[in-house]
Amino acid sequence: MAPLSLNRVFLAGCIASHPELRFVPSGKAVTEFMLEIEQDEAPGHALTTQVFPVIAWEDLAVWCGNSLCVGDRVWVEGKLTIRMFKDTTEHVRKECEIVAVTVQKIDHRTGPLKRAEKS
């Protein structure tokens, strides 16, 4: 039996950069944007913010490029990838990114959500 293997990411956050729709030489649509996630810290501490690059392909890319704006709250489902490339100085770089399978707009709430406190 093969060992268990799973690569699935679920994130909810705000669009932090304008989604950029473009087409690669093969004609496939691709859209890239940054997703900002606020991480819950212990009570009394400031929130920590992390930003993740998200990439969408084909029909999803077209939808993201035409429907999403900076500040929109979205749910992203996809897989984590590490891409290697050479920069302009010929140094090999690695970039971790989320390849989206699903992107959905979610309701913007007017205040922070609070966890139920234990009695």
N, C-alpha and C positions, 0 to 999 in steps of 0.2 A: 504494500500500500504506500502511495506517495505521501510525503509529509504535508501537513496542513500549511497552506499558503494563502494569504489574503492581503490585498492592497486596496483599501476603500477608505475614502476621506469624506467626512460630513462637516461642513462649516456654515455658520450663519454670521453675517456681518454686513458692513457697508462698503459700497464701491468707493475706492479711494483715488482712482485715476480714471480719466475718460477712457471708456472701452474703444479700442482702436481696431476697426475692421479693415482687413487687407486681404489680398489674394496672393498665394504663393505661385511660382512659375507653372506648376501643374494645373492651376485654376481653382484649387481648393480654397475656400474661405477660412480665415483664421482671425480670431479676436483675442486680444490680450488686455487684461486689466488687473489692478491691484485690489485685493480684498482686505479690509481692515477689521481686525477682531479685537474686541476689548476683553481681556481676561479678568475674571473675578478673583480678587485678592482677599485676604483675611479682612474682617471688619476693622475699619479705622485706617486702612492703607489705601493708597491711590490705585486706580485701575491701571493695568499694564496693557499697552496696545501693541499688537504685532500685525505686520502686513505681509500677505502672501501673494505671489504672482499666480494668476489663473489664466489658463489658455483654453479656448473652445474652438472646435473645428466644424466645418461644413454648415448645415442648417442651424445648429445651435449658435455658431459664430455669427451668422447673419442676424439672428434674433437678438443676441447680446449687443451687437454693434448698433442695431437700430432701436432697441428698446430700453437700454440701461443708461443711466446718467450717474455722475458723481453724487454720492449721498444716498442712492437707493439702497434699501436693505434687501439682501438676497440670501437664499439658501443655495449652497453649492454642494453637489455630490460628484465625486470623481475619484481619480487615483493620483497617488504621489509619484512623481518622476524626478530623476536627476539628469539634467542635460549637460553634456560637456561640449565646450566650444573654445576656439582660440579668439582672444580679444585683439584689438588693433596692434598691440605690442607683441603678438604671437605667444602670449602666455596662455596656458590651458586653464580654463575656468570651469567651475561647476555651478549650476544653478538648480535649486530645488523649486519645483512648480507643481501646481495642481492642474491636471488635465481633466476638465469638466465633462461630465456625462449628462448632468442635469443642472440647470440654473433656473431658479424661480424667484420672482419678487415676493417679498413677504410684507405683511402690514407693518407700518411704522407706528410704534406705540408712543403715546404722549408723555410717558414718564418711565422711570426705571422699574423693572420687574423686581419684586421682592420675594425672597424665599419664605415659605411658611415657617414660622418659628415653632420650635418644640415647646409643648406646654409642660 
